[in-house]
Amino acid sequence: MFCQKCGNPLPKEGYICKFCGAMMGRDQIEKQKEYMKEHQYDPKLKSELYGQEKINYNTEKDKNKNLGVFIVLGILIFLIILAIILYIAR
């Protein structure tokens, strides 16, 4: 199969042209699905399906956000205590 927009060959494992980024037409997508079923194609990465399913890659981002909040709060508490000690020491 070839891309309807640029004419380059389409990938065997995705639904988007790797050359121009155009999405395959409905008939091409159906042929692609048939091909994948016939050849029992099992991609190593879900991202190879080009967005067939929503994949959440941000699991570490939430952990890092919480860690950042605790670090900022720790620094603020340290600065407040330091300011109080310096004020009292005057």
Secondary structure as UniProt FT lines:
FT   TURN            4..6
FT   TURN            18..20
FT   HELIX           26..38
FT   TURN            39..40
FT   HELIX           46..49
FT   HELIX           59..89
//
